[in-house]
Amino acid sequence: MACELLKCCQFFNDKMKELPRTAEHIKSKVCLDKYESCVRFRIFKEFGGENIPFDLYPNDTEEVKKAIQCLREKQKLQD
């Protein structure tokens, strides 16, 4: 099964458009196989698509920690 974000993922449609071979490699390894491990997918599931940082790579763990921490703090303030 493929990731539900594949067709509209900003990472591939915007950031990777200049690197099509690299994008296809990542898609085959992550988006079409192990998409649950993609940090963009995890943020989408927990916080919604509008909260996925534009420049976040699918395996960028350090940036994900920062983004998730920020989103959780934002969520607490709204509750």
Secondary structure, DSSP 4 states (H G I P E B T S, - for coil): ---TTGGG-HIIIIITTT-HHHHHHHIIIIITT-GGG-HHHHHHHHH-GGGS-TT--TT-HHHHHHHHHHHHHHHHHH-
